[in-house]
Amino acid sequence: MKQQIARFSPHQNAKVMAVMWAVVSLIFLVPFFLLASLFGAGQTMPIWVIIVAPLFYLVIGYIGVVIACALYNVIAPFTGGIEYESTGSAGSTA
């Protein structure tokens, strides 16, 4: 059955995505920092970057997703929204 997303909750979606982006930035930054310090390039990237970069991604990610969701909520009524197809689960009675 085809369904359409009528509205995204800007705050809830932004919270989730901002935290995900902060975590992903740590997943990439920590090994990069360790490799850089292993090869003697640790002086080029101070350790505070590992703290500041995820916070930067968190804030910028939150703002970006809020804007994107708000824009979607304005545009969706005119375009029909995002359409997806789903099937009922095996145990459903619907």
N, C-alpha and C positions, 0 to 999 in steps of 0.2 A: 504494500500500500504506500502510495506516495504521500509525503507530508511536507509541510513547509514550516520553517522557523519564522514565527511572526515577530519576535522581539528577543533581544539579548539583554540580560541584566548587566549594565556597565560596571557597577561596583564589584559584584561577585566574580564576574569573569576577569576583571582587572586584577583582583586579589590573587586569584589562582595563577594567572599567567605571569604576574610580576614575581611571585615566589618561585615559580618554575624557572624563569629566566635567571634569577639570582643563583639558584642551585646549579643550573647548567653552567653559568659563568665560573663557579667554583670548580666544577668538574674539569674545566679546561685550564683555568688559571693555576691551580695547585700543581699539577704535573709540569706545566710549562715553566713555572717558577723553579721547581726542583731541578729540572733539566738545565735551565739557564744557570743556576748556581753551581751545578755539577761541572759545567764547562767553563766556569769562570766569568760568566756574564751576569752574575747575580747583582753586581753593583749598578747595572743599568736599570734594573727594575726593583725599586724599594719594596719591602715587605708590606707596607701599608696599602699597596695597590691591591693586594688580595682582600683587604677589608673594604676599600673604597669602591672597587669595580662592581662587586655584587650589589652594593647599595645603589650605585648609579643605575645598573640594569633594573633593579627593583623599582626605583622611582620613575625612570623613563619608560619602562615597560608598563607600569600602572597607567601613566598618563596616556600613552599610545593606545592601550586597549580601551580605556574609557572613551577616547575620541572615536576609535573605530566602531565600538558598540553603539555609541550615540548616533554616529553617521548611518550605520546600518538600520537603526530604528527609524530614522527619517526616510531612508531610501526604500526599505522593504515594502511598505504599502503600495508604492508605485510600480515596483518591479516584480512583486510576488514573493520575494524573499528567497532564501536558500532552500532548495528542494532536495529531499533525500527519500530513499525508499527503505522501508523496514518490513520485516516479517514478524509474525507473532512467535513467541517462544513455544516450545513443545508442550509445556504444561499450562498454557493459557486457555481460558474458557471463552474468550471473546470471539 
